[in-house]
Amino acid sequence: MEQLEEQIAHMTRTVDDLSDIVARQELEITALTRRVEMLMRREGQREASGAGGIVVGDERPPHY
């Protein structure tokens, strides 16, 4: 009986630890999602305004 109680206590601790990790990850995912949305809006505004672009990968610069 004592061994079962120890196992339950260990499992309870593990579940609590995992719950804390999941809660932290949820907060981080929420913050990252907000940042991505902000960057997407900013990029959309930049494209709409026709501001200068950034050369990416194999793209030729606009002066070619």
PyMOL Python script that loads the backbone (N, CA, C, O; Angstrom):
from pymol import cmd

cmd.read_pdbstr("""\
ATOM      1  N   MET A   1       0.830  -1.193   0.000  1.00  0.00           N
ATOM      2  CA  MET A   1       0.000   0.000   0.000  1.00  0.00           C
ATOM      3  C   MET A   1       0.873   1.255   0.000  1.00  0.00           C
ATOM      4  O   MET A   1       0.578   2.221  -0.704  1.00  0.00           O
ATOM      5  N   GLU A   2       1.920   1.237   0.770  1.00  0.00           N
ATOM      6  CA  GLU A   2       2.824   2.377   0.861  1.00  0.00           C
ATOM      7  C   GLU A   2       3.481   2.659  -0.497  1.00  0.00           C
ATOM      8  O   GLU A   2       3.662   3.814  -0.884  1.00  0.00           O
ATOM      9  N   GLN A   3       3.830   1.597  -1.203  1.00  0.00           N
ATOM     10  CA  GLN A   3       4.454   1.750  -2.521  1.00  0.00           C
ATOM     11  C   GLN A   3       3.476   2.416  -3.503  1.00  0.00           C
ATOM     12  O   GLN A   3       3.873   3.265  -4.301  1.00  0.00           O
ATOM     13  N   LEU A   4       2.228   2.033  -3.437  1.00  0.00           N
ATOM     14  CA  LEU A   4       1.223   2.644  -4.301  1.00  0.00           C
ATOM     15  C   LEU A   4       1.046   4.126  -3.983  1.00  0.00           C
ATOM     16  O   LEU A   4       0.902   4.945  -4.890  1.00  0.00           O
ATOM     17  N   GLU A   5       1.058   4.466  -2.715  1.00  0.00           N
ATOM     18  CA  GLU A   5       0.942   5.867  -2.316  1.00  0.00           C
ATOM     19  C   GLU A   5       2.129   6.677  -2.833  1.00  0.00           C
ATOM     20  O   GLU A   5       1.965   7.815  -3.271  1.00  0.00           O
ATOM     21  N   GLU A   6       3.329   6.084  -2.782  1.00  0.00           N
ATOM     22  CA  GLU A   6       4.517   6.761  -3.303  1.00  0.00           C
ATOM     23  C   GLU A   6       4.405   6.978  -4.810  1.00  0.00           C
ATOM     24  O   GLU A   6       4.748   8.043  -5.325  1.00  0.00           O
ATOM     25  N   GLN A   7       3.922   5.953  -5.505  1.00  0.00           N
ATOM     26  CA  GLN A   7       3.764   6.071  -6.950  1.00  0.00           C
ATOM     27  C   GLN A   7       2.729   7.141  -7.305  1.00  0.00           C
ATOM     28  O   GLN A   7       2.927   7.923  -8.234  1.00  0.00           O
ATOM     29  N   ILE A   8       1.640   7.166  -6.565  1.00  0.00           N
ATOM     30  CA  ILE A   8       0.611   8.178  -6.805  1.00  0.00           C
ATOM     31  C   ILE A   8       1.165   9.568  -6.547  1.00  0.00           C
ATOM     32  O   ILE A   8       0.901  10.495  -7.313  1.00  0.00           O
ATOM     33  N   ALA A   9       1.929   9.718  -5.477  1.00  0.00           N
ATOM     34  CA  ALA A   9       2.531  11.014  -5.166  1.00  0.00           C
ATOM     35  C   ALA A   9       3.486  11.437  -6.274  1.00  0.00           C
ATOM     36  O   ALA A   9       3.492  12.599  -6.679  1.00  0.00           O
ATOM     37  N   HIS A  10       4.294  10.497  -6.767  1.00  0.00           N
ATOM     38  CA  HIS A  10       5.232  10.796  -7.850  1.00  0.00           C
ATOM     39  C   HIS A  10       4.471  11.184  -9.121  1.00  0.00           C
ATOM     40  O   HIS A  10       4.837  12.149  -9.792  1.00  0.00           O
ATOM     41  N   MET A  11       3.423  10.440  -9.452  1.00  0.00           N
ATOM     42  CA  MET A  11       2.633  10.734 -10.641  1.00  0.00           C
ATOM     43  C   MET A  11       1.918  12.082 -10.516  1.00  0.00           C
ATOM     44  O   MET A  11       1.818  12.827 -11.490  1.00  0.00           O
ATOM     45  N   THR A  12       1.431  12.385  -9.333  1.00  0.00           N
ATOM     46  CA  THR A  12       0.776  13.668  -9.101  1.00  0.00           C
ATOM     47  C   THR A  12       1.755  14.807  -9.314  1.00  0.00           C
ATOM     48  O   THR A  12       1.421  15.816  -9.935  1.00  0.00           O
ATOM     49  N   ARG A  13       2.960  14.644  -8.801  1.00  0.00           N
ATOM     50  CA  ARG A  13       4.005  15.662  -8.975  1.00  0.00           C
ATOM     51  C   ARG A  13       4.343  15.824 -10.453  1.00  0.00           C
ATOM     52  O   ARG A  13       4.504  16.949 -10.925  1.00  0.00           O
ATOM     53  N   THR A  14       4.452  14.731 -11.186  1.00  0.00           N
ATOM     54  CA  THR A  14       4.759  14.780 -12.613  1.00  0.00           C
ATOM     55  C   THR A  14       3.651  15.492 -13.385  1.00  0.00           C
ATOM     56  O   THR A  14       3.928  16.313 -14.259  1.00  0.00           O
ATOM     57  N   VAL A  15       2.405  15.178 -13.062  1.00  0.00           N
ATOM     58  CA  VAL A  15       1.274  15.827 -13.724  1.00  0.00           C
ATOM     59  C   VAL A  15       1.277  17.322 -13.429  1.00  0.00           C
ATOM     60  O   VAL A  15       1.035  18.125 -14.331  1.00  0.00           O
ATOM     61  N   ASP A  16       1.542  17.706 -12.204  1.00  0.00           N
ATOM     62  CA  ASP A  16       1.604  19.126 -11.847  1.00  0.00           C
ATOM     63  C   ASP A  16       2.733  19.831 -12.605  1.00  0.00           C
ATOM     64  O   ASP A  16       2.545  20.937 -13.111  1.00  0.00           O
ATOM     65  N   ASP A  17       3.895  19.196 -12.682  1.00  0.00           N
ATOM     66  CA  ASP A  17       5.025  19.776 -13.417  1.00  0.00           C
ATOM     67  C   ASP A  17       4.675  19.951 -14.895  1.00  0.00           C
ATOM     68  O   ASP A  17       4.943  20.998 -15.485  1.00  0.00           O
ATOM     69  N   LEU A  18       4.080  18.925 -15.479  1.00  0.00           N
ATOM     70  CA  LEU A  18       3.698  19.001 -16.891  1.00  0.00           C
ATOM     71  C   LEU A  18       2.625  20.064 -17.116  1.00  0.00           C
ATOM     72  O   LEU A  18       2.636  20.750 -18.138  1.00  0.00           O
ATOM     73  N   SER A  19       1.717  20.199 -16.185  1.00  0.00           N
ATOM     74  CA  SER A  19       0.684  21.223 -16.289  1.00  0.00           C
ATOM     75  C   SER A  19       1.315  22.616 -16.289  1.00  0.00           C
ATOM     76  O   SER A  19       0.910  23.480 -17.065  1.00  0.00           O
ATOM     77  N   ASP A  20       2.301  22.834 -15.424  1.00  0.00           N
ATOM     78  CA  ASP A  20       3.008  24.121 -15.386  1.00  0.00           C
ATOM     79  C   ASP A  20       3.724  24.396 -16.706  1.00  0.00           C
ATOM     80  O   ASP A  20       3.716  25.524 -17.200  1.00  0.00           O
ATOM     81  N   ILE A  21       4.337  23.370 -17.268  1.00  0.00           N
ATOM     82  CA  ILE A  21       5.049  23.524 -18.538  1.00  0.00           C
ATOM     83  C   ILE A  21       4.072  23.896 -19.647  1.00  0.00           C
ATOM     84  O   ILE A  21       4.343  24.795 -20.442  1.00  0.00           O
ATOM     85  N   VAL A  22       2.943  23.209 -19.699  1.00  0.00           N
ATOM     86  CA  VAL A  22       1.939  23.489 -20.731  1.00  0.00           C
ATOM     87  C   VAL A  22       1.406  24.916 -20.573  1.00  0.00           C
ATOM     88  O   VAL A  22       1.207  25.610 -21.570  1.00  0.00           O
ATOM     89  N   ALA A  23       1.176  25.354 -19.353  1.00  0.00           N
ATOM     90  CA  ALA A  23       0.679  26.715 -19.114  1.00  0.00           C
ATOM     91  C   ALA A  23       1.707  27.744 -19.589  1.00  0.00           C
ATOM     92  O   ALA A  23       1.340  28.742 -20.209  1.00  0.00           O
ATOM     93  N   ARG A  24       2.987  27.510 -19.303  1.00  0.00           N
ATOM     94  CA  ARG A  24       4.046  28.415 -19.770  1.00  0.00           C
ATOM     95  C   ARG A  24       4.112  28.445 -21.285  1.00  0.00           C
ATOM     96  O   ARG A  24       4.258  29.510 -21.884  1.00  0.00           O
ATOM     97  N   GLN A  25       4.006  27.285 -21.901  1.00  0.00           N
ATOM     98  CA  GLN A  25       4.053  27.202 -23.359  1.00  0.00           C
ATOM     99  C   GLN A  25       2.863  27.930 -23.980  1.00  0.00           C
ATOM    100  O   GLN A  25       3.007  28.578 -25.017  1.00  0.00           O
ATOM    101  N   GLU A  26       1.703  27.829 -23.361  1.00  0.00           N
ATOM    102  CA  GLU A  26       0.530  28.535 -23.869  1.00  0.00           C
ATOM    103  C   GLU A  26       0.766  30.038 -23.867  1.00  0.00           C
ATOM    104  O   GLU A  26       0.428  30.723 -24.833  1.00  0.00           O
ATOM    105  N   LEU A  27       1.343  30.554 -22.788  1.00  0.00           N
ATOM    106  CA  LEU A  27       1.648  31.984 -22.720  1.00  0.00           C
ATOM    107  C   LEU A  27       2.653  32.380 -23.796  1.00  0.00           C
ATOM    108  O   LEU A  27       2.499  33.417 -24.443  1.00  0.00           O
ATOM    109  N   GLU A  28       3.674  31.562 -23.986  1.00  0.00           N
ATOM    110  CA  GLU A  28       4.692  31.854 -24.990  1.00  0.00           C
ATOM    111  C   GLU A  28       4.096  31.799 -26.400  1.00  0.00           C
ATOM    112  O   GLU A  28       4.402  32.652 -27.233  1.00  0.00           O
ATOM    113  N   ILE A  29       3.261  30.817 -26.668  1.00  0.00           N
ATOM    114  CA  ILE A  29       2.623  30.703 -27.985  1.00  0.00           C
ATOM    115  C   ILE A  29       1.728  31.912 -28.234  1.00  0.00           C
ATOM    116  O   ILE A  29       1.707  32.447 -29.343  1.00  0.00           O
ATOM    117  N   THR A  30       1.000  32.341 -27.229  1.00  0.00           N
ATOM    118  CA  THR A  30       0.134  33.510 -27.366  1.00  0.00           C
ATOM    119  C   THR A  30       0.956  34.745 -27.698  1.00  0.00           C
ATOM    120  O   THR A  30       0.591  35.513 -28.588  1.00  0.00           O
ATOM    121  N   ALA A  31       2.069  34.943 -26.984  1.00  0.00           N
ATOM    122  CA  ALA A  31       2.930  36.099 -27.235  1.00  0.00           C
ATOM    123  C   ALA A  31       3.533  36.028 -28.640  1.00  0.00           C
ATOM    124  O   ALA A  31       3.582  37.035 -29.346  1.00  0.00           O
ATOM    125  N   LEU A  32       3.986  34.852 -29.044  1.00  0.00           N
ATOM    126  CA  LEU A  32       4.572  34.703 -30.375  1.00  0.00           C
ATOM    127  C   LEU A  32       3.530  34.918 -31.467  1.00  0.00           C
ATOM    128  O   LEU A  32       3.837  35.499 -32.508  1.00  0.00           O
ATOM    129  N   THR A  33       2.311  34.460 -31.241  1.00  0.00           N
ATOM    130  CA  THR A  33       1.239  34.661 -32.212  1.00  0.00           C
ATOM    131  C   THR A  33       0.965  36.147 -32.386  1.00  0.00           C
ATOM    132  O   THR A  33       0.792  36.622 -33.508  1.00  0.00           O
ATOM    133  N   ARG A  34       0.925  36.886 -31.273  1.00  0.00           N
ATOM    134  CA  ARG A  34       0.722  38.340 -31.357  1.00  0.00           C
ATOM    135  C   ARG A  34       1.846  39.002 -32.146  1.00  0.00           C
ATOM    136  O   ARG A  34       1.593  39.892 -32.959  1.00  0.00           O
ATOM    137  N   ARG A  35       3.087  38.573 -31.910  1.00  0.00           N
ATOM    138  CA  ARG A  35       4.214  39.155 -32.636  1.00  0.00           C
ATOM    139  C   ARG A  35       4.124  38.877 -34.131  1.00  0.00           C
ATOM    140  O   ARG A  35       4.373  39.765 -34.946  1.00  0.00           O
ATOM    141  N   VAL A  36       3.768  37.649 -34.492  1.00  0.00           N
ATOM    142  CA  VAL A  36       3.640  37.305 -35.911  1.00  0.00           C
ATOM    143  C   VAL A  36       2.534  38.140 -36.549  1.00  0.00           C
ATOM    144  O   VAL A  36       2.709  38.652 -37.654  1.00  0.00           O
ATOM    145  N   GLU A  37       1.407  38.282 -35.873  1.00  0.00           N
ATOM    146  CA  GLU A  37       0.316  39.091 -36.406  1.00  0.00           C
ATOM    147  C   GLU A  37       0.759  40.534 -36.606  1.00  0.00           C
ATOM    148  O   GLU A  37       0.444  41.147 -37.626  1.00  0.00           O
ATOM    149  N   MET A  38       1.493  41.079 -35.632  1.00  0.00           N
ATOM    150  CA  MET A  38       1.988  42.445 -35.733  1.00  0.00           C
ATOM    151  C   MET A  38       2.934  42.584 -36.926  1.00  0.00           C
ATOM    152  O   MET A  38       2.851  43.554 -37.679  1.00  0.00           O
ATOM    153  N   LEU A  39       3.833  41.612 -37.094  1.00  0.00           N
ATOM    154  CA  LEU A  39       4.775  41.655 -38.209  1.00  0.00           C
ATOM    155  C   LEU A  39       4.050  41.525 -39.545  1.00  0.00           C
ATOM    156  O   LEU A  39       4.425  42.181 -40.517  1.00  0.00           O
ATOM    157  N   MET A  40       3.026  40.696 -39.604  1.00  0.00           N
ATOM    158  CA  MET A  40       2.258  40.551 -40.836  1.00  0.00           C
ATOM    159  C   MET A  40       1.534  41.857 -41.178  1.00  0.00           C
ATOM    160  O   MET A  40       1.511  42.269 -42.338  1.00  0.00           O
ATOM    161  N   ARG A  41       0.943  42.508 -40.169  1.00  0.00           N
ATOM    162  CA  ARG A  41       0.292  43.806 -40.408  1.00  0.00           C
ATOM    163  C   ARG A  41       1.306  44.833 -40.883  1.00  0.00           C
ATOM    164  O   ARG A  41       1.053  45.572 -41.835  1.00  0.00           O
ATOM    165  N   ARG A  42       2.454  44.877 -40.219  1.00  0.00           N
ATOM    166  CA  ARG A  42       3.492  45.834 -40.584  1.00  0.00           C
ATOM    167  C   ARG A  42       3.967  45.598 -42.015  1.00  0.00           C
ATOM    168  O   ARG A  42       4.154  46.548 -42.776  1.00  0.00           O
ATOM    169  N   GLU A  43       4.162  44.333 -42.379  1.00  0.00           N
ATOM    170  CA  GLU A  43       4.597  44.006 -43.740  1.00  0.00           C
ATOM    171  C   GLU A  43       3.519  44.372 -44.749  1.00  0.00           C
ATOM    172  O   GLU A  43       3.827  44.884 -45.825  1.00  0.00           O
ATOM    173  N   GLY A  44       2.270  44.120 -44.417  1.00  0.00           N
ATOM    174  CA  GLY A  44       1.167  44.492 -45.296  1.00  0.00           C
ATOM    175  C   GLY A  44       1.109  45.992 -45.509  1.00  0.00           C
ATOM    176  O   GLY A  44       0.883  46.457 -46.626  1.00  0.00           O
ATOM    177  N   GLN A  45       1.310  46.748 -44.448  1.00  0.00           N
ATOM    178  CA  GLN A  45       1.317  48.205 -44.557  1.00  0.00           C
ATOM    179  C   GLN A  45       2.502  48.678 -45.400  1.00  0.00           C
ATOM    180  O   GLN A  45       2.376  49.610 -46.195  1.00  0.00           O
ATOM    181  N   ARG A  46       3.643  48.033 -45.220  1.00  0.00           N
ATOM    182  CA  ARG A  46       4.832  48.414 -45.983  1.00  0.00           C
ATOM    183  C   ARG A  46       4.613  48.139 -47.464  1.00  0.00           C
ATOM    184  O   ARG A  46       4.961  48.962 -48.310  1.00  0.00           O
ATOM    185  N   GLU A  47       4.037  46.982 -47.777  1.00  0.00           N
ATOM    186  CA  GLU A  47       3.763  46.644 -49.173  1.00  0.00           C
ATOM    187  C   GLU A  47       2.714  47.581 -49.763  1.00  0.00           C
ATOM    188  O   GLU A  47       2.831  47.986 -50.919  1.00  0.00           O
ATOM    189  N   ALA A  48       1.702  47.926 -48.994  1.00  0.00           N
ATOM    190  CA  ALA A  48       0.644  48.809 -49.481  1.00  0.00           C
ATOM    191  C   ALA A  48       1.177  50.214 -49.745  1.00  0.00           C
ATOM    192  O   ALA A  48       0.718  50.894 -50.663  1.00  0.00           O
ATOM    193  N   SER A  49       2.133  50.641 -48.950  1.00  0.00           N
ATOM    194  CA  SER A  49       2.667  51.994 -49.125  1.00  0.00           C
ATOM    195  C   SER A  49       3.717  52.051 -50.235  1.00  0.00           C
ATOM    196  O   SER A  49       4.137  53.137 -50.636  1.00  0.00           O
ATOM    197  N   GLY A  50       4.138  50.894 -50.730  1.00  0.00           N
ATOM    198  CA  GLY A  50       5.125  50.864 -51.807  1.00  0.00           C
ATOM    199  C   GLY A  50       6.525  51.215 -51.340  1.00  0.00           C
ATOM    200  O   GLY A  50       7.371  51.608 -52.143  1.00  0.00           O
ATOM    201  N   ALA A  51       6.769  51.077 -50.068  1.00  0.00           N
ATOM    202  CA  ALA A  51       8.093  51.387 -49.520  1.00  0.00           C
ATOM    203  C   ALA A  51       9.125  50.419 -50.082  1.00  0.00           C
ATOM    204  O   ALA A  51       8.770  49.371 -50.622  1.00  0.00           O
ATOM    205  N   GLY A  52      10.383  50.764 -49.957  1.00  0.00           N
ATOM    206  CA  GLY A  52      11.478  49.939 -50.473  1.00  0.00           C
ATOM    207  C   GLY A  52      11.406  48.523 -49.957  1.00  0.00           C
ATOM    208  O   GLY A  52      10.910  48.269 -48.859  1.00  0.00           O
ATOM    209  N   GLY A  53      11.903  47.609 -50.755  1.00  0.00           N
ATOM    210  CA  GLY A  53      11.832  46.196 -50.396  1.00  0.00           C
ATOM    211  C   GLY A  53      13.173  45.653 -49.960  1.00  0.00           C
ATOM    212  O   GLY A  53      14.201  46.326 -50.040  1.00  0.00           O
ATOM    213  N   ILE A  54      13.137  44.461 -49.513  1.00  0.00           N
ATOM    214  CA  ILE A  54      14.335  43.752 -49.093  1.00  0.00           C
ATOM    215  C   ILE A  54      14.567  42.627 -50.089  1.00  0.00           C
ATOM    216  O   ILE A  54      13.642  41.890 -50.428  1.00  0.00           O
ATOM    217  N   VAL A  55      15.801  42.498 -50.554  1.00  0.00           N
ATOM    218  CA  VAL A  55      16.118  41.428 -51.486  1.00  0.00           C
ATOM    219  C   VAL A  55      16.194  40.119 -50.720  1.00  0.00           C
ATOM    220  O   VAL A  55      16.930  40.007 -49.739  1.00  0.00           O
ATOM    221  N   VAL A  56      15.430  39.128 -51.169  1.00  0.00           N
ATOM    222  CA  VAL A  56      15.378  37.848 -50.491  1.00  0.00           C
ATOM    223  C   VAL A  56      15.823  36.759 -51.458  1.00  0.00           C
ATOM    224  O   VAL A  56      15.333  36.684 -52.585  1.00  0.00           O
ATOM    225  N   GLY A  57      16.746  35.922 -51.020  1.00  0.00           N
ATOM    226  CA  GLY A  57      17.153  34.768 -51.805  1.00  0.00           C
ATOM    227  C   GLY A  57      17.745  35.131 -53.147  1.00  0.00           C
ATOM    228  O   GLY A  57      18.701  35.902 -53.227  1.00  0.00           O
ATOM    229  N   ASP A  58      17.162  34.563 -54.224  1.00  0.00           N
ATOM    230  CA  ASP A  58      17.687  34.749 -55.566  1.00  0.00           C
ATOM    231  C   ASP A  58      17.063  35.920 -56.305  1.00  0.00           C
ATOM    232  O   ASP A  58      17.319  36.109 -57.494  1.00  0.00           O
ATOM    233  N   GLU A  59      16.251  36.705 -55.619  1.00  0.00           N
ATOM    234  CA  GLU A  59      15.614  37.836 -56.284  1.00  0.00           C
ATOM    235  C   GLU A  59      16.650  38.867 -56.686  1.00  0.00           C
ATOM    236  O   GLU A  59      17.623  39.107 -55.971  1.00  0.00           O
ATOM    237  N   ARG A  60      16.424  39.477 -57.849  1.00  0.00           N
ATOM    238  CA  ARG A  60      17.317  40.549 -58.278  1.00  0.00           C
ATOM    239  C   ARG A  60      16.874  41.848 -57.630  1.00  0.00           C
ATOM    240  O   ARG A  60      15.677  42.067 -57.444  1.00  0.00           O
ATOM    241  N   PRO A  61      17.803  42.697 -57.289  1.00  0.00           N
ATOM    242  CA  PRO A  61      17.435  44.011 -56.760  1.00  0.00           C
ATOM    243  C   PRO A  61      16.665  44.806 -57.810  1.00  0.00           C
ATOM    244  O   PRO A  61      16.830  44.543 -59.001  1.00  0.00           O
ATOM    245  N   PRO A  62      15.840  45.758 -57.421  1.00  0.00           N
ATOM    246  CA  PRO A  62      14.979  46.484 -58.354  1.00  0.00           C
ATOM    247  C   PRO A  62      15.750  47.286 -59.410  1.00  0.00           C
ATOM    248  O   PRO A  62      15.175  47.597 -60.454  1.00  0.00           O
ATOM    249  N   HIS A  63      17.002  47.629 -59.190  1.00  0.00           N
ATOM    250  CA  HIS A  63      17.725  48.470 -60.149  1.00  0.00           C
ATOM    251  C   HIS A  63      18.293  47.677 -61.319  1.00  0.00           C
ATOM    252  O   HIS A  63      18.960  48.274 -62.164  1.00  0.00           O
ATOM    253  N   TYR A  64      18.067  46.356 -61.424  1.00  0.00           N
ATOM    254  CA  TYR A  64      18.564  45.562 -62.535  1.00  0.00           C
ATOM    255  C   TYR A  64      17.577  45.555 -63.659  1.00  0.00           C
ATOM    256  O   TYR A  64      17.822  44.932 -64.692  1.00  0.00           O
TER     257      TYR A  64
END
""", "prot")
cmd.dss("prot")
cmd.show_as("cartoon", "prot")
cmd.util.cbc("prot")
cmd.orient("prot")
